[in-house]
């Protein structure tokens, strides 16, 4: 049997192309992009940001949350961070929204809120918003004084949550409404990554698309 050496040899370029195709076939796509991991359990570090996307009645929704220092004019301590929220739902623009959080080892306290078009409101008696580590069955107050909102957020269960970097173990948090027929907000939180899913009834549901955290 004769072997045609002209067809048995491959140019170097084809060999390199074959190797590249083989590598991308063997290695899962999720491994090619390293998952971000914060140095903080709740990922509440100045400069961290999360981009969420979703749709509501075919209207595209984009939401960005950024952790930044609050306005010095508020006279807050250096442990306080501004969780600033901005985004859009179709033509509707969202900005100047956010929470003022005091971050200390082991816990996060909610000091006040910032509503679009209104000056910030700071509570006389801040309360614990989250506590490290989260545990199934724990509850946290979500009441904003003066507003009729559900009062408790419960850590309901552990879930396997899909993220842009693969599946992560996360906690499902659900608001306990004042009325059994009133649906509450939901959120999914992955330690050292942040919230991966946010859902507010009659408004929006968004999932994490990207994150820049440290």
N, C-alpha and C positions, 0 to 999 in steps of 0.2 A: 504494500500500500504506500503510495507516494503522498507526501504532505506538501502542499503548496506553501512554501515559506513566505511568499509575498503576502498571502492572506492570513498566515498564522501570527505574524507580528503586528502589534498595535502601536500607533504613534503615542508618544508620551502624553500628549494632550488628552487622548481618549482614555488612557489609564487613569489620569488625575480626575477626569470627569466621572469615571466609573466609581472611584473611591469616594468622591463627594456624594454621589447619589446613594451609595451604600451606607455611608455615615448617617445621612439624613433619614434613611429608611429605618435604621436600627434604633437611633436615639429618638425618644418621644419628643414631640414639639415643645411640651411643657418644660423639658429639661434644658432647652436651649436658652431660656430666659429665666434668670435666677429670681425666685420669689423675694420680694422685699420683706425685711424683718426689722421692726423697730427695736430700739434699746429700752423702750418703755412698754409695760404690759398693756396699757391702754393706748399706746402710740400717740399720746398727747405731748408732742414735742414741737417747739416752735419751728416753723418751716414745713412741717409735714402737710401733705394734701392728698385728697381722694377725689376721683372723678367718677360720677355715677351717671348711668343712662337708663332710659326706659321709655315707654309710650303709654298714653292714656287716650283712648278713643282715637287712635291713629295720630295723635299729636306727639311729636318727639319731645322728650324731656331730658335735660342735661343739668346736672347739679354738681357743684364743686364745693368741698369743705376744706378750709385752710386754717391751720393753727398759727396764730400770730400774737404779737404783744398788743395789749389794749392801748387805747389812747392815753398818754401820760396825764392828760388833764383830768382823768377820772380818779387819780390818786390811789390806785390799787397797788397791792404789794407785788413784788417781783414773781411770786409763785402763781399769780393769776394769768391765765391765757384766754385769748379771745378765739372761740371756735366760730369762724366767720363762714356764712353760707351765701352763695350766689348761684345764679343759673337762669334757666329759661324753660318755659313750657310753650312751645310754638312762639307766638309773638309776645307772650307775657314774660317780662323780665323780673327776676328776683334778686334783690341785693339788700345790703344793710340789715341782714338778719344774723342772729347768732346767739351764742351762750357765753357767759363769763364763768370760767371754771378755775377753781383753786386746786392745783395739783400738788399733793404731798405724798410721801412714801406710804403706800397702802390704800389710799382713797382719793376720790375726786369729789369736791363739793361744788354745788351749783350756787353761784353768788348772785346772778342776775341774768336778764335777757335783753336782747336788742331786737326791736320790731321795725319793719320797714316803714319809714316816714315818721317814726316816733323816737324820742330820746330813750336811752337805756334806762332800765328799771332795776335797781339793786334791792335785794331782800334784806330785811332787818335781821333775820335769823336764817342764814344759809343752811342747807341740809345736804347730807351725803347723797350724791348722784350715783356713784358706782364705788365698789370696794373690791380691792384685789386680794386673792383671785376670785373671779365669779364662781358661784356654786349653784347648782340646780336647786330650786326651791326658795332661794333668797328673793326678797322684794325690796324695791327702792321707790322713794317718792318721786313722782313726776309732776306734781301739782305746781302750777305757776300762780302765785297768789293774785287773786282778783279775777282769774279766769276759771270758767267751768270746764276743767279738763280732768281726765281720769287721774286718780291719785297714786296708783301703784303700777310699777313695772316689775313683772315677775320673770325670773330666770327659769324658763319652762323645761328645757331639755338640751342635751348635746345633740348636734347634727353634723353630718358630713356635708360641708358647703362647697359647691364648685366656685372657683375663683379663676381669674385669668392665668394663674400660675399652677393650676391643678387643685385637687380637692384638699380642703383643710378642715380640721376639727374646730367646731365653733359652737356658740351658745345661741339658742333661740330665745329672744326676750319678747314678752307680750304685755301690753298694757291691760290692766284689769279695769274694765269700764264701770261706771256707776250704775248703768242699767244693763241687764243680761242681753237685751236686744241691741245694744249699742256696741258695734265693733270697735276694738281698740287698735292703736298703732302697733306695728311689729318691727323688730330689728334683729339682724343676725350679726354677732360679734365674734371675730376670730382674734384670740390673744396675740399680741405683738404685730398685728396687721391692721386692725381697726374694724369698723362696721363694713360688712360686705353686702348687706341688703337692707333697705329701708322701705317701709310701707305705711302710708297714712291713708286711712279709709276716705273715700270720696275726693281724694286729691291725687296721689301718685304712688307708684311703686318703682323703685330704681334698684339696679344692681351695680356693683363695683366694676368699673371698666379698667381703671388704672390707678396707681398710687405712687407717690414720691415720699418716702418716709425714711427716717433714720432713728 
